[in-house]
């Protein structure tokens, strides 16, 4: 059971850090920097910032969650066998 869930501690730590980053980028002092009448790509700067940061956080969360997962022992053995048959390095 320990081998199957190896690396989940690091994933949890990264998600907690990502949550902390989300809290920081959506707090008032930082949001107030973007509350101007200027327009970027047809959107007010404030909305462009909100949606850009929001999309970035979702992308980072997906990357952390779906990132490199440890292989199961059977998959690792199969990959090693395939490499040996192909004449590749281990």
C-alpha positions in Angstrom: 0.0 0.0 0.0 2.9 2.4 0.7 4.3 1.9 -2.7 1.0 2.7 -4.5 0.6 6.0 -2.7 4.3 7.1 -2.8 4.6 10.8 -3.6 1.2 11.8 -2.4 2.7 13.7 0.5 4.7 15.9 -1.9 1.5 16.4 -4.0 -0.4 17.4 -0.9 2.3 19.9 0.0 2.3 21.4 -3.5 -1.5 21.7 -3.4 -1.4 23.5 0.0 1.3 25.8 -1.4 -0.9 26.5 -4.4 -3.8 27.3 -2.1 -1.6 29.8 -0.3 -0.5 31.3 -3.6 -4.2 31.7 -4.5 -5.0 33.4 -1.2 -2.1 35.8 -1.8 -3.0 36.7 -5.4 -6.7 37.3 -4.5 -6.2 39.5 -1.5 -7.2 43.1 -1.5 -3.7 44.8 -1.6 -2.8 43.0 -4.7 -6.2 43.3 -6.3 -6.2 47.0 -5.8 -3.1 47.3 -8.0 -5.2 46.3 -11.0 -8.3 48.4 -10.3 -7.8 50.9 -13.1 -9.8 52.1 -16.1 -7.2 50.7 -18.6 -8.2 48.0 -21.0 -6.3 44.9 -22.1 -7.6 42.9 -25.0 -11.0 44.5 -24.7 -11.3 43.7 -20.9 -10.7 46.0 -18.0 -7.3 45.2 -16.4 -9.0 44.0 -13.2 -11.0 41.4 -15.0 -8.1 40.3 -17.1 -6.0 39.9 -14.0 -8.8 37.9 -12.2 -9.4 35.5 -15.1 -5.7 35.2 -16.0 -4.7 34.3 -12.4 -7.7 32.0 -12.0 -6.9 30.1 -15.2 -3.2 29.9 -14.1 -4.1 28.5 -10.7 -6.4 25.9 -12.4 -3.6 25.0 -14.8 -1.1 24.6 -12.0 -3.5 22.5 -9.9 -4.1 20.2 -12.9 -0.3 19.9 -13.5 0.3 19.1 -9.8 -2.6 16.5 -9.6 -2.0 14.9 -13.0 1.8 15.1 -12.9 4.2 12.2 -13.0 2.7 9.3 -11.1 4.8 6.5 -9.7 4.5 3.3 -11.7 3.0 0.2 -10.3 5.6 -2.7 -10.0 4.0 -4.6 -12.9 4.1 -1.5 -15.2 7.8 -0.9 -14.3 8.7 -4.5 -15.0 6.8 -4.4 -18.4 8.6 -1.2 -19.4 11.9 -2.7 -18.5 11.2 -5.9 -20.5 10.1 -3.8 -23.5 13.3 -1.7 -23.3 15.5 -4.9 -23.1 13.7 -6.4 -26.2 14.2 -3.2 -28.1 17.9 -3.2 -27.3 17.7 0.1 -25.4 19.6 1.1 -22.3 17.9 0.3 -18.9 
